[in-house]
C-alpha cells in the first residue's frame, strides 16, 4: 500500500515559482524533482481548499499550478471539519483565516493522510480511507467551502 500524501498549496506553487530570491529558487529546485521523480511512489490527494487558494491572485503560472493538481482525488469537506478548524484557531495552532491553513490542515488530518506535503510541515502517520473525487471536477461543481470562523 502506498503512503497517502496530502498535496498542500505550496507544492504546485513552488513547482512554478518564478521569483529569483535564493530561498525561492531553492524551494523550486527541491519541489520540481520530487514532483517529477517521486510522486508516483505515493497516493496523492488534495482538497477544494487548495484549489481555491491556487485560484486566488494574479500570479505567473497560475494555470499551470492548477493543472498540476487537476487530476488528484479531493478529500471531502465533512461537517466535522468546521469544529477542527475552530479548535485550531481557538488554541492558536493556526491563524484565524477560516479558508486558510487551518482548513487545509484540518482536511489532511481528518482524512488521515499518511503525510502532509508542504514546506515546514511535520510528517504525521495516519490511516483511513476517504471518498475519491477528482480536482478537475471542481470546475463543474464550483462548490464553495463553508466553515464557521472561531469567535
C-alpha positions in Angstrom: 0.0 0.0 0.0 1.4 3.4 -1.0 1.5 6.2 1.6 -1.1 8.8 1.1 0.2 12.4 0.8 -1.9 15.5 1.0 -0.6 18.0 -1.6 -0.8 21.4 0.0 -0.9 24.7 -2.0 2.9 25.2 -1.7 3.8 22.2 -3.9 2.2 23.4 -7.1 3.1 27.0 -6.3 6.8 26.1 -5.8 6.9 24.0 -9.0 6.1 27.1 -10.9 7.9 29.7 -8.7 9.4 32.5 -10.8 11.0 34.7 -8.1 14.8 34.9 -8.2 15.4 35.1 -4.5 17.8 32.4 -3.3 15.2 30.8 -1.0 12.6 30.7 -3.8 15.0 29.2 -6.3 15.9 26.5 -3.7 12.3 25.7 -3.0 11.6 25.4 -6.7 14.7 23.2 -7.2 13.6 20.9 -4.4 10.0 20.7 -5.4 10.2 20.1 -9.2 12.5 17.0 -8.9 10.3 15.5 -6.2 7.2 16.0 -8.3 8.8 14.5 -11.4 10.5 11.5 -9.8 8.9 10.7 -6.5 5.1 11.5 -6.8 4.4 8.1 -8.4 5.5 6.4 -5.2 2.6 7.9 -3.3 -1.1 8.1 -3.3 -1.5 11.9 -3.8 -4.7 13.8 -2.7 -5.6 17.4 -2.3 -8.7 19.4 -1.4 -11.0 22.1 -2.7 -9.4 24.5 -0.2 -6.1 24.0 -2.1 -7.8 24.6 -5.5 -9.4 27.7 -4.2 -6.2 29.1 -2.8 -4.4 28.4 -6.1 -7.1 30.3 -7.9 -6.6 33.5 -5.8 -4.4 36.3 -7.0 -2.8 37.1 -10.3 0.5 35.2 -10.2 2.5 33.9 -13.0 1.9 30.3 -14.0 -1.4 30.1 -12.1 -3.0 27.9 -14.7 0.0 25.6 -14.8 -0.1 25.2 -11.0 -3.8 24.4 -11.1 -3.3 21.8 -13.9 -0.7 20.1 -11.7 -3.3 19.1 -9.2 -6.3 18.9 -11.5 -6.5 15.1 -11.6 -5.7 14.5 -7.9 -8.5 13.0 -5.8 -10.1 15.5 -3.5 -10.9 14.8 0.2 -14.5 15.8 1.0 -15.3 18.6 3.4 -17.2 16.8 6.2 -19.3 18.6 8.8 -16.7 17.9 11.5 -14.1 19.9 9.7 -15.5 23.2 10.9 -15.1 22.1 14.5 -11.5 21.1 13.9 -10.7 24.4 12.2 -12.3 26.3 15.1 -10.2 24.3 17.6 -7.0 25.0 15.7 -7.8 28.7 15.7 -9.1 28.9 19.3 -5.9 27.3 20.6 -3.7 29.4 18.4 -2.4 26.4 16.5 -3.3 28.1 13.2 -4.2 31.6 12.0 -7.8 32.8 12.1 -8.4 32.6 8.4 -11.2 30.0 8.1 -10.3 29.2 4.5 -6.6 29.2 5.1 -4.0 27.0 6.7 -6.3 25.8 9.5 -8.8 24.4 7.0 -6.2 22.7 4.8 -4.6 21.1 7.9 -7.9 20.0 9.3 -8.8 18.3 6.0 -5.5 16.5 5.9 -5.8 15.4 9.5 -9.5 14.4 9.3 -9.0 12.3 6.2 -5.9 10.8 7.8 -3.4 11.3 5.0 -0.2 9.4 5.6 1.8 12.6 5.1 1.1 16.3 4.7 3.3 17.5 1.9 4.4 21.1 2.1 7.4 23.0 3.5 7.9 23.3 7.2 5.2 20.7 8.0 6.0 17.9 10.3 5.1 14.5 8.9 2.3 12.7 10.6 1.3 9.0 10.3 -2.4 8.3 9.7 -4.5 5.6 8.1 -8.2 5.9 6.9 -9.9 5.6 3.6 -11.6 8.6 2.0 -14.0 9.4 -0.7 -12.5 10.0 -4.1 -13.4 12.9 -6.3 -11.2 14.5 -8.9 -10.0 18.0 -8.7 -10.8 18.5 -12.4 -14.5 18.1 -11.5 -14.2 21.2 -9.4 -14.9 23.4 -12.4 -18.2 21.7 -12.9 -19.3 21.7 -9.3 -18.0 25.1 -8.2 -18.6 24.1 -4.6 -17.7 26.8 -2.1 -16.3 25.9 1.3 -18.3 27.0 4.2 -16.5 26.9 7.6 -17.5 28.9 10.6 -14.7 31.0 11.9 -13.9 31.0 15.6 -15.2 33.9 17.6 
